[in-house]
Amino acid sequence: MPLHVKILGSNSASFAHNRHHTSQLLQIQDQYFLIDCGEGTQMQFKRYGIKFSKIDHIFISHLHGDHYYGLIGLLSTMHLYGRVKPLILVGPPGLIEIISVQLRYSETHLNFPIEYIEWVPNEYQLIFENEKLTVHTLPLDHRVPCSGYLFKEKPKKRRLNKVFLPDRLPPNEIQLLKNGEDVYDDQGKLRYANAEVTLPPNRQLSYAFCSDTKYKPGLLNWISQTDLLYHEATFMEDMRERAENTFHTTASQAAQLALDAGVGRLLIGHFSTRYKNLDPVLREATSVFKPTSLAVEGQVFTINDHGEHG
């Protein structure tokens, strides 16, 4: 199945030029992951027809307001809509305390449990894992503890070549073939040779989300060959000193990182409010790394099993 990233917000600091604060919805297979939750995120849910009930995992990059001020409102709405299934919330030290204080003083007792997972600053860490994928933290260089996230599918099973198989197979035989094993009958006679009736597994897809950070070449150690990379590009190159002083990155720096990492495609976002027209920002990035796109709100970026981008 393809990997999809839907952009809900792509501005830095404040709402401007009809651009909202950082927030993205990542779909891998049948699972949905909300990455950052700036103010207005749940309004973007409504705008783009996203169901609150689909979100079982939320990942917060750091505790600057434009990346998490929408979180308590979203949790409250989930509560009011009658959610009872658990929610996994991943984020930096202090996030648990912030949410707990707001719930306590509003005398809100959520109908659903939250499993808090707190990462360790400045570490590349396996922070989440299930049967389908792993998520590692990507230590970034910002004014407060900040982490990106690397989402990567686990190795997939082999695919059945239905040209050489009957329409219906017992579930146990399907499982054996997908696991790369041959199938034998009760007398030990070979029924299906795996190499003859299956196809290689689809590729493992990957997505790296790099939130607010100075230009950090050290990220190459972890994001090399990633299918799709999102990286902040708050400023253009003529503002490099400003980017350095505020712990941010320029568009050309983000593109250079993508080029050096050999990623499949780059998305840039977290745009400064000084840029109403983003075309110059995109031109700067594509002059270094051609397969670059702006993280425009409402757009969906797709990576399929053949590594193709849409």
C-alpha positions in Angstrom: 0.0 0.0 0.0 1.2 3.6 -0.7 2.3 6.0 2.0 0.4 9.3 2.1 1.2 12.6 3.8 -1.5 15.2 4.0 -0.5 18.7 4.8 -2.7 20.5 7.4 -0.5 23.4 8.3 2.8 24.7 7.0 3.5 28.2 8.5 5.9 29.2 11.2 5.2 31.3 14.3 1.7 32.6 13.4 -1.2 32.3 11.0 -0.6 34.3 7.9 -1.4 34.3 4.1 -4.0 31.6 4.8 -1.3 29.3 6.1 -1.8 27.5 9.4 0.6 26.2 12.0 2.5 23.0 11.5 0.5 19.8 11.3 0.5 16.8 9.1 -1.5 13.5 8.7 0.6 10.5 7.8 -1.1 7.3 6.6 1.0 4.1 6.4 -1.0 1.1 5.4 -4.3 1.3 7.4 -2.8 3.4 10.3 -3.0 7.2 10.7 -0.4 9.3 12.6 -0.9 13.0 13.4 2.5 14.8 13.4 2.4 18.1 15.4 -0.8 19.8 16.2 -0.6 23.6 15.9 -3.5 25.9 16.6 -6.4 25.3 14.2 -5.5 21.7 13.4 -9.0 20.4 14.3 -10.5 23.0 12.0 -8.4 21.7 9.3 -9.7 18.2 10.1 -13.2 19.6 9.4 -12.1 21.4 6.3 -10.5 18.3 4.7 -13.0 15.7 5.9 -10.7 13.9 8.3 -12.4 11.7 10.9 -11.2 12.3 14.5 -11.8 8.6 15.2 -9.0 7.6 12.8 -6.3 9.2 14.9 -4.8 6.7 17.4 -1.2 8.1 17.4 -0.1 11.8 17.9 3.6 12.8 17.7 4.7 16.2 18.9 8.1 17.5 17.9 8.7 20.2 20.6 7.0 22.6 22.9 6.9 25.8 20.9 3.2 26.8 20.6 3.0 26.7 16.8 3.5 23.0 17.0 1.2 21.9 19.9 -1.2 24.6 20.9 -4.0 22.8 19.1 -3.5 19.6 21.1 -5.6 20.2 24.2 -8.5 21.4 22.0 -8.3 18.2 19.9 -8.2 16.0 22.9 -11.2 17.8 24.3 -13.1 17.3 21.1 -12.3 13.6 21.0 -13.7 13.4 24.5 -16.9 15.3 23.6 -17.4 13.0 20.6 -17.4 10.0 22.9 -14.1 8.5 22.2 -13.3 5.5 24.4 -10.4 3.7 22.6 -6.8 4.5 23.8 -4.7 7.2 22.3 -0.9 7.1 22.1 0.8 10.5 22.6 4.5 10.8 21.9 6.4 13.9 22.7 9.1 15.8 24.6 9.6 16.0 28.4 7.1 18.4 29.9 4.2 17.6 27.5 2.6 15.2 30.0 2.7 17.9 32.7 1.2 20.6 30.4 -1.8 18.3 29.3 -2.4 17.1 32.9 -2.5 20.7 34.3 -5.0 21.8 31.7 -7.2 18.8 32.2 -7.0 19.2 36.0 -8.0 22.9 36.1 -10.8 22.5 33.6 -12.0 19.5 35.7 -12.0 17.4 32.6 -11.8 13.6 33.0 -11.3 12.1 29.5 -13.4 9.1 28.5 -10.4 7.5 26.9 -6.9 6.6 28.3 -3.8 8.3 26.9 -0.5 6.4 26.8 2.2 8.9 27.1 5.6 8.1 25.5 8.3 10.6 26.4 11.5 10.7 24.3 15.0 11.5 25.5 16.4 14.8 24.1 19.4 14.6 21.7 19.1 10.8 21.1 18.3 8.7 18.1 15.8 6.4 19.8 13.3 3.7 18.9 10.2 5.4 20.4 7.4 3.4 18.9 6.9 0.0 17.3 4.1 -2.2 16.2 3.6 -5.1 13.8 3.8 -2.9 10.7 6.4 -0.2 11.4 9.0 1.4 13.6 9.4 5.1 14.6 12.7 6.6 15.6 13.4 10.0 17.0 15.7 12.3 15.0 17.6 14.7 17.3 17.4 18.2 16.0 19.2 21.5 16.9 16.7 24.0 18.2 16.2 26.5 21.0 14.3 23.9 23.1 14.5 20.1 23.0 13.2 19.1 19.6 12.9 15.9 17.7 12.0 14.8 14.3 10.6 11.3 13.5 11.6 8.6 11.1 8.7 6.3 10.1 9.7 3.1 8.4 7.8 0.0 7.4 9.0 -3.3 8.6 9.9 -5.9 5.9 6.8 -7.1 4.1 5.7 -10.6 3.2 6.0 -12.1 -0.2 3.1 -11.7 -2.6 1.0 -14.5 -4.1 1.3 -14.9 -7.9 -2.4 -15.7 -8.5 -1.6 -16.8 -12.1 -0.1 -20.0 -10.7 -2.4 -20.6 -7.8 -6.1 -21.7 -7.4 -8.7 -19.0 -6.6 -9.1 -20.3 -3.1 -6.3 -21.4 -0.8 -6.6 -22.5 2.9 -5.5 -19.6 5.2 -2.6 -21.7 6.6 -1.2 -22.3 3.1 -1.5 -18.6 2.2 0.5 -17.8 5.4 3.2 -20.3 4.5 3.6 -18.9 1.0 3.7 -15.3 2.2 6.4 -16.3 4.7 8.5 -17.6 2.0 7.9 -21.3 2.7 7.0 -24.2 0.4 3.7 -26.0 0.8 3.5 -29.8 1.1 0.5 -32.1 1.3 -0.2 -34.6 4.2 2.0 -37.2 2.5 5.0 -34.8 2.3 4.7 -34.2 -1.4 5.5 -30.8 -2.6 2.3 -28.9 -3.7 3.7 -25.4 -4.3 7.3 -24.3 -4.6 7.5 -20.9 -3.1 9.8 -19.5 -5.7 7.4 -20.5 -8.5 4.2 -19.2 -7.1 5.1 -16.0 -5.2 6.6 -12.6 -6.1 9.2 -10.6 -4.1 7.8 -8.4 -1.2 7.0 -4.8 -1.9 9.5 -2.2 -0.8 9.7 -0.9 2.8 8.5 2.7 2.6 9.9 5.5 4.8 9.1 9.0 5.8 11.3 11.5 7.8 9.8 14.5 9.5 12.4 17.1 10.5 10.8 19.9 12.4 12.5 23.2 13.6 16.2 22.9 13.5 19.5 24.5 12.4 21.1 23.0 9.4 22.3 19.7 10.8 24.4 17.5 8.4 24.5 14.8 11.2 21.0 13.9 10.2 22.5 12.1 7.2 23.4 9.2 9.5 19.7 8.4 9.9 17.7 9.7 6.9 19.9 8.4 4.1 17.8 7.0 1.2 14.5 7.9 2.8 11.6 7.9 0.3 10.1 11.2 1.4 11.7 13.9 3.6 10.0 16.8 5.1 12.4 19.5 6.4 11.7 23.0 7.6 12.8 25.9 5.3 11.8 28.9 7.4 14.0 31.4 5.5 15.7 31.9 2.2 19.5 32.1 1.7 19.7 35.9 2.1 18.4 35.4 5.6 21.0 32.7 6.5 22.3 34.7 9.5 18.7 35.1 10.8 18.2 31.4 10.3 21.3 30.6 12.3 20.4 32.9 15.1 16.9 31.6 15.5 17.9 27.9 15.1 16.2 27.5 11.7 17.2 26.4 8.2 17.1 28.0 4.8 15.5 26.5 1.7 18.9 25.8 0.1 20.2 24.2 3.2 17.2 21.8 3.4 17.7 21.0 -0.2 21.5 20.3 0.3 20.6 17.9 3.1 18.1 16.1 0.8 20.7 15.9 -1.9 23.5 14.6 0.3 21.1 12.0 1.9 19.9 10.7 -1.5 16.3 10.9 -0.5 13.5 10.3 -3.1 11.7 13.6 -2.6 11.8 16.7 -0.4 8.9 18.6 1.1 9.7 22.0 2.6 7.6 24.0 5.0 7.4 26.1 8.2 7.5 29.2 6.1 8.3 32.6 7.6 5.4 35.0 7.5 7.6 37.4 5.5 7.0 35.2 2.5 3.5 35.7 1.0 4.6 34.3 -2.3 6.4 31.0 -1.9 7.6 30.6 -5.5 11.0 32.1 -4.7 11.4 29.7 -1.8 10.7 26.8 -4.0 13.1 28.0 -6.8 15.9 28.3 -4.3 15.4 24.7 -3.1 15.0 23.2 -6.6 18.2 24.9 -7.8 19.9 22.5 -5.4 17.6 19.5 -5.3 15.1 19.3 -8.1 12.5 16.9 -6.7 11.4 19.4 -4.1 7.8 20.5 -3.4 6.2 23.1 -1.2 4.2 21.6 1.7 1.0 23.3 0.6 -2.0 22.9 2.8 -4.6 20.4 1.6 -2.2 18.6 -0.7 -1.4 14.9 -0.4 2.0 13.6 -1.2 2.1 9.9 -2.0 4.9 7.3 -2.2 3.9 3.9 -3.7 5.5 0.5 -3.4 7.6 1.1 -6.6 9.2 4.3 -5.1 7.2 6.6 -7.3 6.0 9.9 -6.0 2.6 11.6 -6.5 
